[in-house]
Amino acid sequence: MTVIHLSEVQSRSPLDVIEKLVTDNDWVFDRPNDEEIAVQVPGRWCDYNLYFAWNEPAGAMHFTLAFDIRVPDRKRPVVNELLALANEKMWMGHFVVWREEGLLTYRHALPLRGSTGPTMQQIEDLMHNGIAECERFYPAFQYAIWGGKTAADALAAAMIDTVGEA
């Protein structure tokens, strides 16, 4: 992928950098206004729905990455325990379940106050880290929701590193 510096993007909004990255990768996106953009990105386990929102008064960009997983009400206690365990292992961002929809998501915010906006490298890192964490923990959430595992067992099973190829 070609790295583009912010000065090469004529920016009306900090989201212009994201739109450039998305366009360069031929990902499907929707940009209804200068404050938000939604993107669909293919992953190993599922397609991820990325949502970026620019908040001018806060000087920050909010990033949400939604899994293709809904958490049934009866599985909320084990998933909430798994969220706590998974969040302890993460360097940036965190997982949550949206209460009303039961949608499992990764969230992170990028403060930009005092800057001219995000760099291409910052956006690449933000997206890469979010997708990597979702890919890393996706099996654990599946084990807990559909496999009937406890939070600790689901996490342990998902964190096994394979060596070699079959």
C-alpha positions, 0 to 999 in steps of 0.5 A: 500500500502506498503511504500518503502524508496528510499534506497530500490530501486536501482535507475539509475533515479529518475523515478525508484521510480515511476516505482516501485509505478506503478508496485506495483499498477498494473497500465499500463505504458510505460517507453521509457527511463530513462527520462520519464514514462507515466502511466494510472490511473483509477479515479472516473470520467475518466482514467487519463494519468500521465506523468513524465519527469526528467530534469537532468540540472534543477534537477527537475521532471515535472509531468503532469496529462491529463484529458480525456477532449478536450476543443473545440476552442469555449469553450476556453474563459469560460474554461480559466476563469474557470482555473483562478478560479480553480487555485486560490483554489489550494495549489499545481500545476495548470491547463492549456489547451495545446493550440494546442491539446485543452487538459486539464491538471494538471501540477506540478514540483518537484525540487530535486536538491541536493537530491538523488532523490524523496522518495516514499512518495513524489511521492505518495503525488504528484500523490495523490494531482494531482488526487484529484485536477482533481477529485475535478474540473472535474465536473466544467470543464464538466459543462463549456464545455458541460453544457453551464455554466459560469465559476463561475456557473460551479465552484459553482455547482461542489464545492457543498459538499454532506452530507449523502447518497441517 
